[in-house]
């Protein structure tokens, strides 16, 4: 397998549980080009959410995101003056196109909680603070994730999903796509 997804439990300070994912080319250890990475990330996002409802959160370049969603018939809603939520989850081919188109932007994912209903508090904070808003609210959700896909990273904030479970879910979802998913360290 030429692709590697490394999964690391992260120590982000007292009381913050996180899991880092890095998608790289095995030999060079560089992030994959977006056209190669997009289908892999698009397969990973629903696998991480499992049976939980999930959504994508955007808070930058909203005119372009709205236009893209309108053209493809992807459902979305205005969440706050400077934030929008793509929910319900788009079809797999639309998710792949969305990830490919906006992988150069930082955006968020979240699963569980009160989705698909609005979360005015979180969505208002997303408009003002971007994905930093997840830090104070992620415990209400199954997971919240910060997507920096252009650089090959997805950081999950979650009290309910362990790194070993991330490896299991993503190994099952990405193995057929020739991605080796492995746990790289243990935090004591």
TIZADREN-17941 format. One record per atom (N, C-alpha, C): x, y, z; residue in one letter; atom name. Coordinates in pm, whole numbers, plus 32768, in hexadecimal, padded with zeros to 4 digits. Example, Ala and Ser with C-alpha at 12.3 -4.5 7.8 and 13.67 -1.06 7.14 Angstrom:
BEGIN
+------+------+------+------+------+
:   xx :   yy :   zz : type : atom :
+------+------+------+------+------+
: 8527 : 7DC7 : 830C :    A :    N :
: 84CE : 7E3E : 830C :    A :   CA :
: 8528 : 7EB6 : 830C :    A :    C :
: 8505 : 7F1F : 82C4 :    S :    N :
: 8557 : 7F96 : 82CA :    S :   CA :
: 850A : 8003 : 8313 :    S :    C :
+------+------+------+------+------+
//
This chain:
BEGIN
+------+------+------+------+------+
:   xx :   yy :   zz : type : atom :
+------+------+------+------+------+
: 8055 : 7F8A : 8000 :    X :    N :
: 8000 : 8000 : 8000 :    X :   CA :
: 8059 : 807C : 8000 :    X :    C :
: 803B : 80D9 : 7FAA :    X :    N :
: 808F : 8150 : 7FA1 :    X :   CA :
: 805F : 81C2 : 7FF9 :    X :    C :
: 7FE5 : 81B6 : 8030 :    X :    N :
: 7FAE : 821F : 8086 :    X :   CA :
: 7FB0 : 81EF : 8117 :    X :    C :
: 7FC6 : 824E : 8170 :    X :    N :
: 7FCC : 8230 : 81FE :    X :   CA :
: 7F7A : 8299 : 8249 :    X :    C :
: 7F23 : 826A : 82A2 :    X :    N :
: 7ED9 : 82C3 : 82FB :    X :   CA :
: 7F07 : 82A4 : 8388 :    X :    C :
: 7F51 : 8301 : 83C1 :    X :    N :
: 7F82 : 82F0 : 8449 :    X :   CA :
: 7F20 : 832E : 84AA :    X :    C :
: 7F01 : 82E5 : 8514 :    X :    N :
: 7EA0 : 830F : 8578 :    X :   CA :
: 7EEB : 831C : 85FD :    X :    C :
: 7EE4 : 8392 : 8639 :    X :    N :
: 7F2A : 83AD : 86B7 :    X :   CA :
: 7EC9 : 83E0 : 8720 :    X :    C :
: 7EC9 : 83A4 : 8798 :    X :    N :
: 7E85 : 83E7 : 8807 :    X :   CA :
: 7ED3 : 8466 : 8825 :    X :    C :
: 7E8D : 84D4 : 883B :    X :    N :
: 7ED0 : 8554 : 8852 :    X :   CA :
: 7EB7 : 8585 : 88E0 :    X :    C :
: 7F1A : 85C3 : 8917 :    X :    N :
: 7F0E : 8603 : 899A :    X :   CA :
: 7F04 : 8699 : 8982 :    X :    C :
: 7E8A : 86CD : 898A :    X :    N :
: 7E74 : 875C : 8974 :    X :   CA :
: 7E5B : 87A6 : 89F7 :    X :    C :
: 7E84 : 8769 : 8A65 :    X :    N :
: 7E75 : 87A9 : 8AE6 :    X :   CA :
: 7E11 : 8761 : 8B3D :    X :    C :
: 7E07 : 878C : 8BBA :    X :    N :
: 7DAE : 874B : 8C19 :    X :   CA :
: 7D1D : 874D : 8BE8 :    X :    C :
: 7CDF : 86D9 : 8BEE :    X :    N :
: 7C51 : 86CF : 8BCE :    X :   CA :
: 7C2F : 86D4 : 8B3A :    X :    C :
: 7C92 : 86D6 : 8AE1 :    X :    N :
: 7C76 : 86DC : 8A52 :    X :   CA :
: 7CA8 : 865B : 8A12 :    X :    C :
: 7C4C : 860E : 89DD :    X :    N :
: 7C70 : 8592 : 899A :    X :   CA :
: 7C68 : 85A8 : 8904 :    X :    C :
: 7CD2 : 8582 : 88BF :    X :    N :
: 7CD5 : 8597 : 882F :    X :   CA :
: 7D20 : 8526 : 87EB :    X :    C :
: 7D04 : 8518 : 876A :    X :    N :
: 7D45 : 84B4 : 8717 :    X :   CA :
: 7D6F : 84FB : 8696 :    X :    C :
: 7DEE : 84EE : 8673 :    X :    N :
: 7E20 : 852B : 85F8 :    X :   CA :
: 7E2C : 84C4 : 858A :    X :    C :
: 7E05 : 84E9 : 8511 :    X :    N :
: 7E12 : 8494 : 849B :    X :   CA :
: 7E68 : 84DC : 8436 :    X :    C :
: 7EC8 : 8495 : 83FD :    X :    N :
: 7F1D : 84CE : 8396 :    X :   CA :
: 7F21 : 846C : 8320 :    X :    C :
: 7EF7 : 849B : 82AB :    X :    N :
: 7EF3 : 844B : 8231 :    X :   CA :
: 7F6B : 8472 : 81DB :    X :    C :
: 7FC3 : 8411 : 81C3 :    X :    N :
: 803F : 842D : 817B :    X :   CA :
: 805D : 83BF : 8115 :    X :    C :
: 80B9 : 83E0 : 80BC :    X :    N :
: 80EE : 837D : 8060 :    X :   CA :
: 815C : 8333 : 80AC :    X :    C :
: 815A : 82B0 : 80A7 :    X :    N :
: 81B2 : 825F : 80FB :    X :   CA :
: 8247 : 827D : 80E6 :    X :    C :
: 8275 : 8281 : 806C :    X :    N :
: 8305 : 8291 : 8051 :    X :   CA :
: 8337 : 831E : 8071 :    X :    C :
: 82F2 : 8383 : 803E :    X :    N :
: 8321 : 840D : 804F :    X :   CA :
: 82F7 : 8449 : 80D4 :    X :    C :
: 828F : 8410 : 8111 :    X :    N :
: 8254 : 8444 : 818E :    X :   CA :
: 821C : 84D1 : 817B :    X :    C :
: 81F9 : 84F4 : 8102 :    X :    N :
: 81BC : 8575 : 80E1 :    X :   CA :
: 8125 : 8565 : 80D7 :    X :    C :
: 80DA : 85D1 : 80F0 :    X :    N :
: 8048 : 85C9 : 80DB :    X :   CA :
: 802A : 85A6 : 8049 :    X :    C :
: 7FBC : 8561 : 8035 :    X :    N :
: 7F94 : 853B : 7FAF :    X :   CA :
: 7F61 : 85B3 : 7F62 :    X :    C :
: 7F71 : 85B3 : 7EDD :    X :    N :
: 7F2F : 861A : 7E8D :    X :   CA :
: 7E97 : 8611 : 7EA4 :    X :    C :
: 7E54 : 8682 : 7EA0 :    X :    N :
: 7DC5 : 8685 : 7EC2 :    X :   CA :
: 7D72 : 8626 : 7E6E :    X :    C :
: 7D93 : 8617 : 7DEC :    X :    N :
: 7D43 : 85BE : 7D99 :    X :   CA :
: 7D4E : 852C : 7DC5 :    X :    C :
: 7DBE : 8507 : 7E04 :    X :    N :
: 7DCD : 8480 : 7E3A :    X :   CA :
: 7D91 : 8476 : 7EC6 :    X :    C :
: 7D9E : 84DF : 7F14 :    X :    N :
: 7D70 : 84DD : 7FA0 :    X :   CA :
: 7CD9 : 84EC : 7FAE :    X :    C :
: 7C99 : 8538 : 7F56 :    X :    N :
: 7C0A : 8556 : 7F64 :    X :   CA :
: 7BB4 : 84DA : 7F73 :    X :    C :
: 7BC1 : 8473 : 7F1E :    X :    N :
: 7B6A : 83FE : 7F30 :    X :   CA :
: 7B86 : 83B4 : 7FB3 :    X :    C :
: 7C01 : 83BC : 7FE3 :    X :    N :
: 7C23 : 8379 : 8060 :    X :   CA :
: 7BE6 : 83C1 : 80D8 :    X :    C :
: 7BF2 : 8447 : 80DA :    X :    N :
: 7BB4 : 8494 : 8146 :    X :   CA :
: 7B1B : 8488 : 813F :    X :    C :
: 7AE6 : 8487 : 80C6 :    X :    N :
: 7A54 : 847A : 80B7 :    X :   CA :
: 7A22 : 83F3 : 80E9 :    X :    C :
: 7A72 : 838C : 80E2 :    X :    N :
: 7A4E : 830B : 811B :    X :   CA :
: 7A61 : 830A : 81B2 :    X :    C :
: 7AC5 : 8355 : 81E3 :    X :    N :
: 7AE5 : 8356 : 8272 :    X :   CA :
: 7A7B : 839F : 82C4 :    X :    C :
: 7A46 : 840D : 8293 :    X :    N :
: 79EA : 8460 : 82E4 :    X :   CA :
: 796F : 8412 : 8310 :    X :    C :
: 7923 : 83D2 : 82B6 :    X :    N :
: 78AF : 8386 : 82E7 :    X :   CA :
: 78D6 : 830D : 833B :    X :    C :
: 794B : 82D1 : 831F :    X :    N :
: 7977 : 825F : 8370 :    X :   CA :
: 7992 : 828A : 8400 :    X :    C :
: 79CB : 8300 : 8411 :    X :    N :
: 79E4 : 8333 : 8498 :    X :   CA :
: 7961 : 834B : 84E3 :    X :    C :
: 78FE : 8383 : 849E :    X :    N :
: 787D : 83A1 : 84DD :    X :   CA :
: 7831 : 8322 : 8501 :    X :    C :
: 784A : 82B6 : 84B9 :    X :    N :
: 7803 : 8239 : 84D6 :    X :   CA :
: 776E : 824B : 84C0 :    X :    C :
: 7720 : 8227 : 8522 :    X :    N :
: 768D : 8231 : 851A :    X :   CA :
: 7658 : 82BA : 8543 :    X :    C :
: 76B0 : 8312 : 856F :    X :    N :
: 7686 : 8396 : 859D :    X :   CA :
: 7668 : 83F2 : 8527 :    X :    C :
: 7605 : 844C : 8535 :    X :    N :
: 75F1 : 84B0 : 84CC :    X :   CA :
: 766B : 850D : 84CC :    X :    C :
: 768F : 8541 : 8457 :    X :    N :
: 7704 : 8598 : 8450 :    X :   CA :
: 76EB : 860C : 83F0 :    X :    C :
: 7742 : 8670 : 83FB :    X :    N :
: 7738 : 86E9 : 83AA :    X :   CA :
: 77C3 : 8722 : 8394 :    X :    C :
: 77CF : 8774 : 832C :    X :    N :
: 7849 : 87C1 : 8312 :    X :   CA :
: 782D : 8853 : 8335 :    X :    C :
: 788D : 8894 : 8375 :    X :    N :
: 7880 : 8920 : 839C :    X :   CA :
: 78E4 : 8974 : 834C :    X :    C :
: 78B0 : 89DC : 830A :    X :    N :
: 7905 : 8A39 : 82BF :    X :   CA :
: 78F5 : 8AC5 : 82F9 :    X :    C :
: 7963 : 8B10 : 82FD :    X :    N :
: 7961 : 8B97 : 8337 :    X :   CA :
: 79BB : 8BF6 : 82E9 :    X :    C :
: 79E7 : 8BCD : 8273 :    X :    N :
: 7A38 : 8C22 : 821C :    X :   CA :
: 7A11 : 8C06 : 818B :    X :    C :
: 7A20 : 8C6A : 8136 :    X :    N :
: 7A03 : 8C5C : 80A6 :    X :   CA :
: 7975 : 8C27 : 8090 :    X :    C :
: 7919 : 8C5B : 80DE :    X :    N :
: 7891 : 8C25 : 80DD :    X :   CA :
: 784A : 8C37 : 8058 :    X :    C :
: 7864 : 8CA4 : 8010 :    X :    N :
: 7823 : 8CB5 : 7F8E :    X :   CA :
: 7848 : 8C44 : 7F30 :    X :    C :
: 78C7 : 8C1D : 7F31 :    X :    N :
: 78F2 : 8BAE : 7EDA :    X :   CA :
: 78B5 : 8B29 : 7F06 :    X :    C :
: 78AD : 8B13 : 7F89 :    X :    N :
: 7871 : 8A96 : 7FBB :    X :   CA :
: 77DD : 8A92 : 7F98 :    X :    C :
: 7796 : 8B00 : 7FAE :    X :    N :
: 7707 : 8B05 : 7F8B :    X :   CA :
: 76F1 : 8AEA : 7EF6 :    X :    C :
: 773F : 8B2D : 7EA3 :    X :    N :
: 7733 : 8B1C : 7E12 :    X :   CA :
: 774C : 8A8A : 7DEB :    X :    C :
: 77B3 : 8A4F : 7E21 :    X :    N :
: 77D3 : 89C3 : 7E04 :    X :   CA :
: 775F : 8968 : 7E2E :    X :    C :
: 772C : 897D : 7EA6 :    X :    N :
: 76BE : 892A : 7ED8 :    X :   CA :
: 7640 : 893D : 7E83 :    X :    C :
: 7622 : 89B7 : 7E5E :    X :    N :
: 75AC : 89CF : 7E08 :    X :   CA :
: 75B8 : 8986 : 7D83 :    X :    C :
: 762C : 8992 : 7D43 :    X :    N :
: 763F : 8952 : 7CC0 :    X :   CA :
: 7633 : 88BB : 7CC8 :    X :    C :
: 765D : 887E : 7D35 :    X :    N :
: 765A : 87EC : 7D43 :    X :   CA :
: 75DD : 87BA : 7D8A :    X :    C :
: 7588 : 8815 : 7DB9 :    X :    N :
: 750F : 87EC : 7E00 :    X :   CA :
: 752B : 87B4 : 7E8A :    X :    C :
: 7596 : 87E2 : 7EC9 :    X :    N :
: 75BB : 87B7 : 7F51 :    X :   CA :
: 7571 : 880F : 7FB4 :    X :    C :
: 752E : 87D0 : 8014 :    X :    N :
: 74E4 : 881C : 8079 :    X :   CA :
: 7543 : 885E : 80DC :    X :    C :
: 751E : 88D7 : 8105 :    X :    N :
: 756B : 8922 : 8166 :    X :   CA :
: 750F : 8988 : 81A6 :    X :    C :
: 753C : 89C2 : 8214 :    X :    N :
: 74EF : 8A2D : 8255 :    X :   CA :
: 754E : 8A95 : 828B :    X :    C :
: 751A : 8B0E : 8290 :    X :    N :
: 7566 : 8B7B : 82CF :    X :   CA :
: 7563 : 8B61 : 8365 :    X :    C :
: 75D7 : 8B61 : 83A3 :    X :    N :
: 75DE : 8B45 : 8431 :    X :   CA :
: 75EB : 8BC4 : 8483 :    X :    C :
: 762C : 8C26 : 844C :    X :    N :
: 7645 : 8CA6 : 848D :    X :   CA :
: 766E : 8D05 : 841D :    X :    C :
: 767D : 8D85 : 8439 :    X :    N :
: 76A2 : 8DE1 : 83CD :    X :   CA :
: 771F : 8DB9 : 8380 :    X :    C :
: 777E : 8D75 : 83BF :    X :    N :
: 77F8 : 8D4C : 8379 :    X :   CA :
: 7816 : 8CB8 : 838D :    X :    C :
: 77AF : 8C66 : 8389 :    X :    N :
: 77C2 : 8BD5 : 8395 :    X :   CA :
: 774E : 8B8E : 834F :    X :    C :
: 776E : 8B1B : 8315 :    X :    N :
: 7705 : 8AC9 : 82D9 :    X :   CA :
: 7721 : 8A37 : 82F8 :    X :    C :
: 76B7 : 89E8 : 82F6 :    X :    N :
: 76BE : 895B : 8317 :    X :   CA :
: 768B : 890B : 82A1 :    X :    C :
: 76DA : 88AA : 8274 :    X :    N :
: 76B0 : 884D : 820C :    X :   CA :
: 7676 : 87D4 : 8254 :    X :    C :
: 75F2 : 87C9 : 824F :    X :    N :
: 75A9 : 875B : 828F :    X :   CA :
: 7521 : 8753 : 824D :    X :    C :
: 74EA : 86DE : 823F :    X :    N :
: 751F : 865C : 8265 :    X :   CA :
: 759A : 863A : 8213 :    X :    C :
: 75DE : 85CC : 8239 :    X :    N :
: 7658 : 85A8 : 81F0 :    X :   CA :
: 763D : 859A : 815A :    X :    C :
: 7696 : 85D1 : 8109 :    X :    N :
: 7684 : 85C4 : 8077 :    X :   CA :
: 769D : 8535 : 8047 :    X :    C :
: 766D : 8518 : 7FCF :    X :    N :
: 7688 : 8497 : 7F90 :    X :   CA :
: 771F : 8485 : 7F84 :    X :    C :
: 774F : 8408 : 7F81 :    X :    N :
: 77E1 : 83F1 : 7F7C :    X :   CA :
: 7827 : 843C : 7F0B :    X :    C :
: 77EE : 843E : 7E93 :    X :    N :
: 7831 : 8484 : 7E25 :    X :   CA :
: 7832 : 851B : 7E3B :    X :    C :
: 77CB : 8551 : 7E7D :    X :    N :
: 77C9 : 85E0 : 7E9C :    X :   CA :
: 782B : 8600 : 7F0D :    X :    C :
: 7835 : 85A6 : 7F6E :    X :    N :
: 7895 : 85BB : 7FDB :    X :   CA :
: 7923 : 85BD : 7FA2 :    X :    C :
: 793F : 855F : 7F4A :    X :    N :
: 79C5 : 855B : 7F0D :    X :   CA :
: 79E2 : 85DE : 7EC2 :    X :    C :
: 7981 : 860D : 7E73 :    X :    N :
: 7994 : 868A : 7E27 :    X :   CA :
: 79A5 : 8701 : 7E86 :    X :    C :
: 7957 : 8704 : 7EF0 :    X :    N :
: 795F : 8771 : 7F52 :    X :   CA :
: 79E7 : 8771 : 7F97 :    X :    C :
: 7A14 : 86FB : 7FC1 :    X :    N :
: 7A97 : 86F0 : 8002 :    X :   CA :
: 7B05 : 8719 : 7FA2 :    X :    C :
: 7AFD : 86EA : 7F26 :    X :    N :
: 7B64 : 870C : 7EC4 :    X :   CA :
: 7B67 : 87A3 : 7EAA :    X :    C :
: 7AF1 : 87DE : 7E9B :    X :    N :
: 7AE9 : 886D : 7E7B :    X :   CA :
: 7B19 : 88C5 : 7EEE :    X :    C :
: 7AFA : 889D : 7F6B :    X :    N :
: 7B17 : 88F5 : 7FDD :    X :   CA :
: 7B82 : 88BE : 803B :    X :    C :
: 7BCE : 885B : 800E :    X :    N :
: 7C39 : 8823 : 8062 :    X :   CA :
: 7CA5 : 8889 : 8083 :    X :    C :
: 7CB2 : 88F2 : 8032 :    X :    N :
: 7D13 : 895A : 804D :    X :   CA :
: 7CE7 : 89B9 : 80BB :    X :    C :
: 7C6C : 89AB : 80E9 :    X :    N :
: 7C36 : 8A00 : 8155 :    X :   CA :
: 7C2D : 89AE : 81D4 :    X :    C :
: 7C38 : 89EF : 8245 :    X :    N :
: 7C1E : 89AA : 82C3 :    X :   CA :
: 7B87 : 89AE : 82D9 :    X :    C :
: 7B4E : 893A : 82F6 :    X :    N :
: 7AC0 : 8932 : 8316 :    X :   CA :
: 7AAE : 88C8 : 8381 :    X :    C :
: 7A35 : 88BA : 83B3 :    X :    N :
: 7A1E : 885D : 8421 :    X :   CA :
: 79BA : 87F1 : 83FF :    X :    C :
: 79C0 : 8787 : 844E :    X :    N :
: 795A : 871F : 844B :    X :   CA :
: 792C : 8709 : 84DA :    X :    C :
: 78B2 : 86DE : 84E7 :    X :    N :
: 7882 : 86B4 : 856B :    X :   CA :
: 781C : 8647 : 8558 :    X :    C :
: 7812 : 85F3 : 85BE :    X :    N :
: 77B5 : 8582 : 85B9 :    X :   CA :
: 7775 : 8574 : 8642 :    X :    C :
: 76F8 : 8544 : 8640 :    X :    N :
: 76B0 : 852D : 86BC :    X :   CA :
: 7672 : 85AB : 86F2 :    X :    C :
: 766B : 85B3 : 8774 :    X :    N :
: 762E : 8628 : 87B4 :    X :   CA :
: 759D : 8635 : 878A :    X :    C :
: 7573 : 86AF : 8770 :    X :    N :
: 74E8 : 86C6 : 8749 :    X :   CA :
: 74D6 : 86CE : 86B2 :    X :    C :
: 753B : 86A5 : 8665 :    X :    N :
: 752C : 86A9 : 85D3 :    X :   CA :
: 74B9 : 864E : 85A9 :    X :    C :
: 746D : 8675 : 8549 :    X :    N :
: 7483 : 86E0 : 84E9 :    X :   CA :
: 744C : 8768 : 8514 :    X :    C :
: 7419 : 8775 : 858E :    X :    N :
: 73E8 : 87F7 : 85BA :    X :   CA :
: 745C : 8859 : 85CA :    X :    C :
: 743A : 88D7 : 85C4 :    X :    N :
: 749D : 8942 : 85D3 :    X :   CA :
: 74D1 : 8947 : 8663 :    X :    C :
: 7548 : 8976 : 8673 :    X :    N :
: 7587 : 8990 : 86F4 :    X :   CA :
: 75B2 : 8A21 : 86F0 :    X :    C :
: 7556 : 8A7C : 8713 :    X :    N :
: 756E : 8B0C : 8704 :    X :   CA :
: 75EC : 8B39 : 874C :    X :    C :
: 7605 : 8B03 : 87C3 :    X :    N :
: 767C : 8B2C : 880E :    X :   CA :
: 76FB : 8B08 : 87C1 :    X :    C :
: 770A : 8A8A : 879D :    X :    N :
: 7782 : 8A5F : 8755 :    X :   CA :
: 778D : 8AA6 : 86CE :    X :    C :
: 7721 : 8AAC : 8684 :    X :    N :
: 7726 : 8AE7 : 85FE :    X :   CA :
: 7746 : 8B7C : 8603 :    X :    C :
: 7718 : 8BC1 : 8669 :    X :    N :
: 773E : 8C4D : 867B :    X :   CA :
: 77D2 : 8C5B : 8699 :    X :    C :
: 7806 : 8C01 : 86ED :    X :    N :
: 7896 : 8C03 : 870B :    X :   CA :
: 78E9 : 8BDF : 8690 :    X :    C :
: 78B9 : 8B81 : 863D :    X :    N :
: 7900 : 8B5F : 85C2 :    X :   CA :
: 7910 : 8BDB : 8569 :    X :    C :
: 78A7 : 8C2C : 8562 :    X :    N :
: 78AA : 8CA5 : 850F :    X :   CA :
: 7914 : 8D07 : 8542 :    X :    C :
: 7927 : 8D0B : 85C5 :    X :    N :
: 7985 : 8D6B : 85FF :    X :   CA :
: 7A13 : 8D33 : 860F :    X :    C :
: 7A1E : 8CB1 : 862E :    X :    N :
: 7AA0 : 8C7A : 8653 :    X :   CA :
: 7ACE : 8C07 : 85FB :    X :    C :
: 7A81 : 8BE1 : 8597 :    X :    N :
: 7AA6 : 8B6E : 8545 :    X :   CA :
: 7AA4 : 8AEF : 8598 :    X :    C :
: 7AF7 : 8A8F : 8572 :    X :    N :
: 7AF5 : 8A0D : 85B5 :    X :   CA :
: 7B24 : 8A12 : 8646 :    X :    C :
: 7B5D : 8A82 : 8672 :    X :    N :
: 7B7D : 8A8F : 8701 :    X :   CA :
: 7AFF : 8A85 : 8756 :    X :    C :
: 7A8C : 8A9D : 871C :    X :    N :
: 7A0E : 8A92 : 8764 :    X :   CA :
: 79F4 : 8A04 : 8795 :    X :    C :
: 7A2A : 89A1 : 8752 :    X :    N :
: 7A15 : 8916 : 877C :    X :   CA :
: 7A51 : 88F8 : 8805 :    X :    C :
: 7ABB : 8940 : 8829 :    X :    N :
: 7B03 : 8923 : 88A5 :    X :   CA :
: 7AA7 : 8925 : 891F :    X :    C :
: 7A49 : 8981 : 8922 :    X :    N :
: 79F2 : 898E : 8998 :    X :   CA :
: 796F : 8940 : 898B :    X :    C :
: 7954 : 8908 : 8915 :    X :    N :
: 78D2 : 88C5 : 8901 :    X :   CA :
: 78DB : 8834 : 88D2 :    X :    C :
: 7952 : 8804 : 88B6 :    X :    N :
: 795D : 877D : 887B :    X :   CA :
: 7925 : 8710 : 88D5 :    X :    C :
: 7923 : 8726 : 8958 :    X :    N :
: 78F3 : 86BF : 89B3 :    X :   CA :
: 785D : 86A3 : 89A1 :    X :    C :
: 7816 : 86FD : 8961 :    X :    N :
: 7787 : 86E7 : 8946 :    X :   CA :
: 7771 : 868F : 88CB :    X :    C :
: 77DC : 8671 : 8882 :    X :    N :
: 77D3 : 8627 : 8805 :    X :   CA :
: 7820 : 85A4 : 880E :    X :    C :
: 77FE : 854B : 87B4 :    X :    N :
: 784A : 84CF : 87A7 :    X :   CA :
: 78D9 : 84F0 : 877D :    X :    C :
: 78E5 : 854C : 871E :    X :    N :
: 7967 : 857F : 86F5 :    X :   CA :
: 7958 : 8605 : 86B2 :    X :    C :
: 79BE : 8655 : 86BA :    X :    N :
: 79CF : 86CE : 866A :    X :   CA :
: 7A59 : 86C2 : 862B :    X :    C :
: 7A64 : 86ED : 85AF :    X :    N :
: 7AE3 : 86DE : 856A :    X :   CA :
: 7B0D : 875B : 8521 :    X :    C :
: 7B8E : 8775 : 8523 :    X :    N :
: 7BCA : 87E5 : 84DC :    X :   CA :
: 7C10 : 87AC : 8461 :    X :    C :
: 7BE0 : 87D1 : 83EC :    X :    N :
: 7C13 : 879D : 836D :    X :   CA :
: 7C78 : 87FE : 8331 :    X :    C :
: 7CF3 : 87D3 : 832A :    X :    N :
: 7D5F : 881A : 82E3 :    X :   CA :
: 7D91 : 87B6 : 827A :    X :    C :
: 7D3A : 8795 : 821E :    X :    N :
: 7D50 : 8726 : 81C3 :    X :   CA :
: 7DBE : 8742 : 815D :    X :    C :
: 7DD0 : 87C0 : 8139 :    X :    N :
: 7E3A : 87E3 : 80DB :    X :   CA :
: 7EC2 : 87B9 : 8111 :    X :    C :
: 7ED2 : 87C3 : 8194 :    X :    N :
: 7F4F : 879D : 81D4 :    X :   CA :
: 7F4C : 870F : 820B :    X :    C :
: 7EDF : 86C7 : 81EE :    X :    N :
: 7ED5 : 863A : 8213 :    X :   CA :
: 7EA8 : 861D : 82A0 :    X :    C :
: 7E69 : 867F : 82E4 :    X :    N :
: 7E44 : 866D : 8370 :    X :   CA :
: 7DAF : 8676 : 8389 :    X :    C :
: 7D82 : 8625 : 83E8 :    X :    N :
: 7CFD : 862F : 8421 :    X :   CA :
: 7D0F : 8618 : 84B6 :    X :    C :
: 7CE5 : 8678 : 8508 :    X :    N :
: 7CF3 : 866D : 8598 :    X :   CA :
: 7C68 : 865F : 85D4 :    X :    C :
: 7C53 : 85F2 : 861D :    X :    N :
: 7BD2 : 85D8 : 865C :    X :   CA :
: 7BD7 : 85FD : 86EF :    X :    C :
: 7B71 : 8644 : 871C :    X :    N :
: 7B5C : 865D : 87AA :    X :   CA :
: 7AE6 : 8604 : 87D1 :    X :    C :
: 7AFF : 85A8 : 882E :    X :    N :
: 7A96 : 8548 : 8851 :    X :   CA :
: 7AB2 : 8508 : 88D7 :    X :    C :
: 7A4C : 84F7 : 8926 :    X :    N :
: 7A56 : 84AA : 89A2 :    X :   CA :
: 7A1F : 841E : 898E :    X :    C :
: 79ED : 8402 : 8917 :    X :    N :
: 79A6 : 8384 : 8901 :    X :   CA :
: 79E8 : 8327 : 889B :    X :    C :
: 7A4D : 8355 : 8857 :    X :    N :
: 7A8B : 8306 : 87ED :    X :   CA :
: 7B21 : 82FB : 8809 :    X :    C :
: 7B4E : 8284 : 882A :    X :    N :
: 7BDB : 826D : 8848 :    X :   CA :
: 7C2A : 825B : 87C8 :    X :    C :
: 7CAC : 8275 : 87CE :    X :    N :
: 7D04 : 8267 : 875A :    X :   CA :
: 7CFD : 81D9 : 8721 :    X :    C :
: 7CF5 : 8175 : 8776 :    X :    N :
: 7CED : 80EA : 8745 :    X :   CA :
: 7C6D : 80D2 : 86F7 :    X :    C :
: 7C00 : 8110 : 8720 :    X :    N :
: 7B82 : 8103 : 86D6 :    X :   CA :
: 7B89 : 814F : 8652 :    X :    C :
: 7BCE : 81C1 : 864F :    X :    N :
: 7BE3 : 820A : 85D3 :    X :   CA :
: 7C2F : 81AF : 8570 :    X :    C :
: 7C97 : 816D : 859F :    X :    N :
: 7CE4 : 8112 : 854A :    X :   CA :
: 7C8A : 80A4 : 8515 :    X :    C :
: 7C38 : 8069 : 856A :    X :    N :
: 7BDF : 7FFD : 853F :    X :   CA :
: 7B7D : 802C : 84D4 :    X :    C :
: 7B3B : 809D : 84ED :    X :    N :
: 7AD8 : 80D0 : 848D :    X :   CA :
: 7B18 : 80F7 : 8408 :    X :    C :
: 7B87 : 813D : 8411 :    X :    N :
: 7BC5 : 816D : 8396 :    X :   CA :
: 7C0E : 80FD : 834C :    X :    C :
: 7C40 : 809C : 8395 :    X :    N :
: 7C7C : 8028 : 8351 :    X :   CA :
: 7C15 : 7FE0 : 82FC :    X :    C :
: 7B9E : 7FD2 : 8331 :    X :    N :
: 7B31 : 7F90 : 82E9 :    X :   CA :
: 7B05 : 7FE4 : 8270 :    X :    C :
: 7AFB : 8067 : 8282 :    X :    N :
: 7ACC : 80BF : 8217 :    X :   CA :
: 7B36 : 80DB : 81AD :    X :    C :
: 7BB4 : 80E5 : 81D6 :    X :    N :
: 7C1E : 810F : 817A :    X :   CA :
: 7C75 : 809C : 8147 :    X :    C :
: 7C72 : 802B : 818A :    X :    N :
: 7CC0 : 7FB9 : 815D :    X :   CA :
: 7CA7 : 7F95 : 80CB :    X :    C :
: 7C27 : 7F8E : 80A0 :    X :    N :
: 7C0E : 7F6F : 8013 :    X :   CA :
: 7C43 : 7FDB : 7FB3 :    X :    C :
: 7C5F : 8052 : 7FE7 :    X :    N :
: 7C96 : 80BF : 7F95 :    X :   CA :
: 7D2F : 80C3 : 7F9D :    X :    C :
: 7D68 : 8058 : 7FD0 :    X :    N :
: 7DFA : 8049 : 7FD9 :    X :   CA :
: 7E3C : 80AD : 8036 :    X :    C :
: 7DFB : 80C3 : 80A8 :    X :    N :
: 7E34 : 8119 : 8110 :    X :   CA :
: 7E51 : 80C2 : 818A :    X :    C :
: 7ECC : 80C8 : 81B9 :    X :    N :
: 7EF4 : 8082 : 8232 :    X :   CA :
: 7ED9 : 80E1 : 82A6 :    X :    C :
: 7E81 : 80BA : 8302 :    X :    N :
: 7E5E : 810D : 8375 :    X :   CA :
: 7EA1 : 80D2 : 83EF :    X :    C :
: 7EEE : 8126 : 8436 :    X :    N :
: 7F33 : 80F0 : 84AC :    X :   CA :
: 7F3B : 8155 : 851D :    X :    C :
: 7F3A : 811E : 8595 :    X :    N :
: 7F4E : 816B : 860F :    X :   CA :
: 7FE4 : 817F : 861F :    X :    C :
: 8010 : 81FB : 8634 :    X :    N :
: 80A0 : 8215 : 8636 :    X :   CA :
: 80DB : 8229 : 86BF :    X :    C :
: 8089 : 8246 : 8725 :    X :    N :
: 80C2 : 8258 : 87AA :    X :   CA :
: 8055 : 8241 : 8810 :    X :    C :
: 807E : 822E : 888B :    X :    N :
: 8022 : 8220 : 88FB :    X :   CA :
: 8042 : 828E : 8960 :    X :    C :
: 7FDA : 82D0 : 8992 :    X :    N :
: 7FEC : 8337 : 89F9 :    X :   CA :
: 7FD0 : 82F3 : 8A80 :    X :    C :
: 8028 : 8304 : 8ADB :    X :    N :
: 8018 : 82C7 : 8B60 :    X :   CA :
: 7FD5 : 8329 : 8BBD :    X :    C :
+------+------+------+------+------+
//
